[in-house]
Amino acid sequence: MQKQIFMKSAPVASLTAMLFALAACAPFSFEEGGFTETATPQSASLNKQINVEKVSPTVIVEFGQGRAGLSDLEKGKILGFIQAQQIGFGQEVEVELPSFSGNGGLNERRYGELAGFLQDRGFEVTPKTTQESGQNSLRVYFVKYIATIDPDCENGWYRPRGLGYENLPLPNMGCSTASALAGMLANPKDLVDPASADAAIGERAAKSVETYRKGSTSSGSGTSGGGNQ
């Protein structure tokens, strides 16, 4: 009797053991509860994006009532703005272009004073029309571009939860390359609006190569001639 009971119970025990074994081998991805975050082809992409954002910091330069000259306080404000924004020599800054009608040419003199102050320090001044004009002030704009890496990389290095039988790259793969490239950019604007090549640069390079080849040819001829002798 005990033997018969044992024989009937054996298939049930084997089936239970097999179910436990399969559950141990399968990744957890239940709809309710359990681990659901696993590596996917989308999250494991090695191509990380570099985002370029255009910003335009501004400083407001105040003028005294009826005066066109810049006070020492305003000059210091402009220099502080240049230093804070790290505007390099020869870079472009935009100066608000006021209406030259009325005021007996006061606005024109103010614009000339401000533009001249910036040009004397080696910056390229470009006029900018705006509707934000103040009565006794002019604005100075500096347009710059900032490169940032893919937002997915800001989470830091992590490993997805769950059992990774997919054998896919981790989501952070490619972040270090994108971060290094963004950090090496002298001007992130080149990624979205590359600067046109200067013809003079190519001419100088070609001239150097031409001079080198002439010297190399004459030296090579002399050596060859000596060898023949």
C-alpha positions as CSV (number, residue, x, y, z in Angstrom):
1,M,0.0,0.0,0.0
2,Q,2.8,2.3,0.8
3,K,4.5,1.4,-2.4
4,Q,1.5,2.3,-4.5
5,I,1.2,5.7,-2.8
6,F,4.9,6.3,-3.4
7,M,4.6,5.4,-7.1
8,K,1.6,7.7,-7.6
9,S,3.3,10.6,-5.8
10,A,6.6,10.4,-7.7
11,P,5.4,12.0,-11.0
12,V,4.0,14.9,-9.0
13,A,7.3,15.4,-7.1
14,S,9.2,15.2,-10.4
15,L,7.0,17.8,-12.1
16,T,7.3,20.2,-9.1
17,A,11.1,19.9,-9.2
18,M,11.2,20.5,-12.9
19,L,9.0,23.7,-12.5
20,F,11.4,25.0,-9.8
21,A,14.4,24.3,-12.1
22,L,12.8,26.2,-15.0
23,A,11.9,29.1,-12.7
24,A,15.5,29.3,-11.5
25,C,16.8,29.5,-15.1
26,A,14.3,32.0,-16.5
27,P,14.8,35.8,-16.1
28,F,12.4,37.6,-13.8
29,S,10.1,39.8,-15.8
30,F,6.7,39.5,-14.2
31,E,4.1,42.2,-15.0
32,E,3.4,42.6,-11.3
33,G,6.4,42.5,-9.0
34,G,9.8,41.1,-9.5
35,F,12.6,42.5,-11.7
36,T,11.6,44.2,-14.9
37,E,14.7,46.4,-15.7
38,T,16.9,44.4,-18.0
39,A,19.3,45.3,-20.8
40,T,17.5,46.0,-24.1
41,P,18.9,46.7,-27.6
42,Q,17.7,50.3,-27.1
43,S,19.3,50.9,-23.8
44,A,22.5,49.1,-24.8
45,S,23.2,51.3,-27.8
46,L,26.9,52.2,-28.2
47,N,26.0,55.4,-30.0
48,K,25.6,58.2,-27.4
49,Q,24.3,61.5,-28.6
50,I,26.1,64.9,-28.0
51,N,23.6,67.7,-27.5
52,V,24.5,71.3,-28.5
53,E,22.6,74.1,-26.9
54,K,22.7,77.7,-28.0
55,V,22.7,80.3,-25.2
56,S,23.0,84.1,-25.3
57,P,24.2,85.7,-22.0
58,T,23.5,89.4,-21.8
59,V,24.8,92.4,-19.8
60,I,22.9,95.7,-19.5
61,V,25.2,98.8,-19.8
62,E,23.7,101.8,-18.1
63,F,24.3,105.4,-19.2
64,G,23.9,108.5,-17.1
65,Q,21.0,110.8,-18.0
66,G,21.9,112.8,-21.1
67,R,25.5,111.3,-21.1
68,A,27.1,109.2,-23.8
69,G,30.3,108.2,-22.0
70,L,30.8,105.0,-20.1
71,S,31.4,105.3,-16.3
72,D,34.2,103.3,-14.6
73,L,31.5,101.2,-13.0
74,E,30.0,100.2,-16.3
75,K,33.4,99.5,-17.8
76,G,34.1,97.2,-14.9
77,K,30.8,95.5,-15.4
78,I,31.6,94.9,-19.1
79,L,35.0,93.5,-18.3
80,G,33.5,91.2,-15.6
81,F,31.0,90.0,-18.1
82,I,33.8,89.2,-20.6
83,Q,35.8,87.3,-18.0
84,A,32.8,85.4,-16.7
85,Q,31.8,84.3,-20.2
86,Q,35.4,83.6,-21.2
87,I,35.1,85.6,-24.4
88,G,38.3,85.1,-26.3
89,F,40.2,87.7,-28.3
90,G,38.7,88.2,-31.8
91,Q,35.3,86.6,-30.9
92,E,32.1,88.2,-31.9
93,V,29.9,90.1,-29.5
94,E,26.6,91.8,-30.4
95,V,25.6,95.3,-29.3
96,E,22.1,96.5,-29.2
97,L,21.4,98.9,-32.0
98,P,19.2,101.8,-30.7
99,S,17.1,104.1,-32.8
100,F,19.3,107.0,-34.1
101,S,16.3,109.3,-34.5
102,G,15.8,112.0,-31.9
103,N,17.9,112.7,-28.8
104,G,20.2,114.9,-30.9
105,G,22.5,111.9,-31.8
106,L,22.8,110.8,-28.2
107,N,21.9,107.1,-29.0
108,E,24.4,107.1,-31.8
109,R,27.2,108.4,-29.6
110,R,26.3,105.8,-26.9
111,Y,26.5,103.0,-29.4
112,G,29.8,104.2,-30.8
113,E,31.2,104.6,-27.3
114,L,30.2,101.0,-26.3
115,A,31.3,99.5,-29.6
116,G,34.6,101.3,-29.5
117,F,35.3,100.1,-26.0
118,L,34.8,96.5,-27.1
119,Q,36.7,96.8,-30.3
120,D,39.7,98.4,-28.5
121,R,40.0,95.2,-26.6
122,G,40.0,93.0,-29.7
123,F,36.4,91.9,-30.0
124,E,34.4,91.9,-33.2
125,V,31.3,94.0,-32.7
126,T,28.0,93.2,-34.6
127,P,24.9,95.4,-34.3
128,K,21.7,93.7,-33.1
129,T,18.2,95.1,-33.5
130,T,16.0,94.3,-30.5
131,Q,12.7,95.4,-29.0
132,E,14.1,95.4,-25.5
133,S,15.6,98.8,-25.6
134,G,15.9,100.8,-22.4
135,Q,15.8,104.6,-22.2
136,N,19.3,105.0,-20.9
137,S,20.9,101.6,-21.5
138,L,22.3,99.3,-24.1
139,R,22.7,95.5,-24.1
140,V,25.7,93.5,-25.0
141,Y,25.1,89.9,-26.2
142,F,27.4,87.0,-26.5
143,V,26.2,84.0,-28.4
144,K,27.8,80.7,-27.4
145,Y,27.2,77.0,-27.8
146,I,27.4,74.4,-25.0
147,A,27.9,70.7,-25.6
148,T,26.4,68.1,-23.3
149,I,26.4,64.4,-23.5
150,D,23.4,62.0,-23.7
151,P,21.2,62.4,-20.6
152,D,21.3,58.6,-20.1
153,C,25.0,59.0,-19.3
154,E,24.3,61.3,-16.3
155,N,23.0,58.4,-14.2
156,G,26.6,57.1,-13.8
157,W,27.8,53.6,-14.4
158,Y,25.2,51.0,-13.4
159,R,24.2,47.5,-14.2
160,P,20.5,46.8,-15.0
161,R,18.7,44.7,-12.4
162,G,17.6,41.2,-13.4
163,L,19.4,38.2,-14.8
164,G,21.2,39.4,-18.0
165,Y,20.9,36.4,-20.2
166,E,20.5,38.8,-23.2
167,N,24.4,39.2,-23.3
168,L,24.0,42.8,-24.4
169,P,26.3,45.7,-23.7
170,L,25.6,47.7,-20.6
171,P,23.6,51.0,-21.1
172,N,26.7,53.1,-20.3
173,M,28.8,51.8,-23.1
174,G,29.8,54.7,-25.3
175,C,29.4,57.4,-22.6
176,S,33.1,57.9,-22.0
177,T,33.8,58.4,-25.7
178,A,31.0,61.0,-26.1
179,S,32.1,62.8,-22.9
180,A,35.7,62.9,-24.1
181,L,34.7,64.3,-27.5
182,A,32.4,66.9,-26.0
183,G,35.3,68.0,-23.7
184,M,37.8,68.4,-26.5
185,L,35.6,70.6,-28.7
186,A,37.1,74.1,-29.0
187,N,33.8,75.4,-30.2
188,P,30.7,73.2,-30.0
189,K,29.1,75.3,-32.7
190,D,31.2,73.4,-35.2
191,L,29.0,70.4,-34.7
192,V,25.8,72.2,-35.8
193,D,27.2,75.0,-38.0
194,P,30.8,74.3,-39.1
195,A,32.9,77.3,-39.9
196,S,33.8,77.8,-43.6
197,A,37.4,77.0,-44.5
198,D,39.7,80.0,-45.0
199,A,41.3,79.9,-48.5
200,A,44.4,81.5,-47.1
201,I,45.0,78.6,-44.7
202,G,45.1,76.2,-47.6
203,E,47.4,78.4,-49.6
204,R,49.8,78.7,-46.8
205,A,49.8,74.9,-46.3
206,A,50.3,74.3,-50.0
207,K,53.2,76.8,-50.1
208,S,54.9,75.0,-47.2
209,V,54.5,71.6,-48.9
210,E,55.8,73.0,-52.2
211,T,58.9,74.5,-50.5
212,Y,59.6,71.3,-48.6
213,R,59.3,69.2,-51.8
214,K,61.7,71.5,-53.7
215,G,64.2,71.3,-50.9
216,S,63.8,67.5,-50.7
217,T,64.2,67.1,-54.5
218,S,67.3,69.2,-54.7
219,S,68.9,67.4,-51.7
220,G,67.9,64.0,-53.2
221,S,69.4,64.9,-56.6
222,G,72.7,65.9,-55.0
223,T,72.8,62.6,-53.0
224,S,71.9,60.6,-56.1
225,G,74.6,62.3,-58.1
226,G,77.2,61.7,-55.5
227,G,76.3,58.0,-55.5
228,N,76.7,57.7,-59.3
229,Q,80.1,59.2,-59.1
